[in-house]
Each structure stands twice: as C-alpha cells, then as structure tokens.
C-alpha cells in the first residue's frame, strides 16, 4: 500500500465491538481467565496483554502503523523522543563502548551523550557526517559500537548521505541509528537506505498539532525485542491516550507533510531574496550545500528553515519579538508556524565553543512552517525584518 493508505489503514485492529475508529484502552492492567493463563502471559508463552507499562492495545496499533510507514518489522513506542534515544542507548551500550554522533544534533541529545552516558563509561566522539571522508576516518579510528545521526539536522538542515554512512558503519560492525524526526517516514525511510534503527520524536510531525508527547524506535524485530526488554523493566512507556492522539495524527501525516513542504519552499524563497537576511538554510533551495543530496534521498524537503540576520542576538530577538503569526516556542512540526532562537533555547545549554563548531550563531533563527497561508507568513516576516532597518 502507498503511504497515504498505510497512514490511515495499517494496524486497524478492532475489538469484539467492531469499532471503526481505533479503540482507546484506558486501563493499567488486564484480567485473565485463570491463574494458568496469567502465568502463560507473564512468561511470554501466550499472546495477550498483561500491564500497560509494556503492552496496551491502543499503543500496539500506533506501533504497528508507524512500523508500516517506516518499512520496519517492529516499532516500540516511548513516552517522548528523548526516551526513545535513551532506550536505544541503554539497550545497546555498555561501559567502555564508544559512540560516534553527528556534531549537529538536538541539544538534549548532545547533553545525553556528552554528560549522562559519560557518567556510565560511554565515550562519545562528535563528527560531521556530511563530510564523509572525515567522518569515515573517525569511524575507523574510534571503532564505535553505535553511530547516531540526524538528517536533516537540527537546526541547520544538513543532509547526510545515509547510504554511504550505512555502508561504512556496517563495515565496522556498528549500529546505525537515525533520528528521522524532521523528515518523517513520508519524506524519507532510513531503514531502506541502510540504517539499523530509526528514532522519532512523535511529539513533532507525527502528532502535528502540538497536543501530546511521544516517541518511538523502529527497526528489525530482533533489535526491537532487546529495546522492548529495557522498556518493560525501566518503563519509559507511551500512554494509551497519547498513542490514540498520535494515531489520529498519523492519518493526516502525508497530507500535512505535502503542505509543510510547499509552504516552506515559498517562505524560504522569500527569505533568500530579502536584503536583511544574511543566509538561508533550506534543503529545497539550490543554494543549500546539500540540495542535490536531499533531492536524491528525500521525497520532499520538509518544513524547517534556518536563517541568519546580521546583528547577532539583538537583531535575532528583535525579529522574533516582532512577528505576529509565528508562535515563539521551541516546538516544531505543528500546524501552527513556530519561531525560535536556537542559541538560547534548543541549543542554549551547550557551550559557546560547541555551538560555534555546529554553526549555531547568535544571529540564527529557526522556523517551523505550519499550515497557514504561506503568503501571510511571508508578510509577517517582512514586517518583522523591517524593524532591523530602523
């Protein structure tokens, strides 16, 4: 089935009542017909649910549908995107292991690898995966257990050649984990390009309306069974209600992503021609350093734009404070367009030296383009940028 059909129809498991919409099972536990049945389910010898921390019908439908969209054998849902990253790290890493991570990542992901996992004896080396020869040299030198990258990257929308990185990761027998949050499975399927696992912050585009938190790990059944064992014990689980909301989000994901891409291309073109804008980073623009790679690897360029204004933080804040339609928030992937200053929000806890190495300057602004009329968004940005001339 094609993505739009999968997004609506995959995982439509009905109860005995034959409901058309997916059922919402708000229960903490499940009742057994006998002590023997309870023992069999707890031992994994019989199918069925036991406790919603590690299995719930509504959550299972969300997992099945997302796995189908990503082209994976199985998905495990988590309480948030960061819970998904943590679950993968705690499942596959041990003291003494090394990680090679992309140098441009979500700030909390960098904090997790640099600070939290480091306390348990896991070393992380950051390198630029868009510079393939350098990245390959780091892989050969460090021989990591796990490679973690984003593409497009946050916030500068860098595009990683997934097929090439997967080949080199496979050669050193490491696991390749790809955060597919910005692209979603509608625009990019990393598993088909060689990744072992895909990470999602379902909070973003998979929901699409800024309502709930959620995350997921998708991949081969054997790897996901190991993640499931960690989730069962540690409990960073997705709630049934949030899973139900996310299911409703998945139904409209292909339609929304088409609109996000179309609107973002319009806004990015406007910004690229504006005299007050120093630089625009959007994969759909020919000026983007990885435009050809994005065109080859993705089915659309996404809804995230990064642009820089002269004048550093003062000028960036002035623009942000002058918009009227954009919501000033660090969330993204929403029907409502958002605007944020990465250097003081999403990446604010990183050192100035790390931000500089990533290219996150004080004049950088990140936009998540929503579903409003793009001409209205351009008008709003034009009025905000006009304040810099005063």
Secondary structure, 3 states (H helix, E strand, C coil): CCHHHHHHHCCCCCCCCCCCCCCCCCCCECCCCCHHHHHHHHCCCCCCCCECCCCCHHHHHHHHHHHHHHCCCEEEEECCHHHHHHHHHHHHCCCCCEEEEECCCCHHHHHHHHHHHHHHCCEEEEECCCCHHHHHHHHHHHCCCEEEEECCCCCCCCCCCHHHHHHHHHHCCCEEEEECCCCHHHHCCHHHHCCCEEEEECCCCCCCCCCCCCEEEEECHHHHHHHHHHHHHHCCECCHHHHHHHHHHHHCHHHHHHHHHHHHHHHHHHHHCCCCEEEEECCCCCCCCCHHHHHHHCCCCCCEEEEEECCHHHHHHHHHHHCCCCEECCCCCCCCCEEECHHHCCCCCCCHHHHHHHCCCCCEEEEECCCCCHHHHHHHHHHHHHHHHC
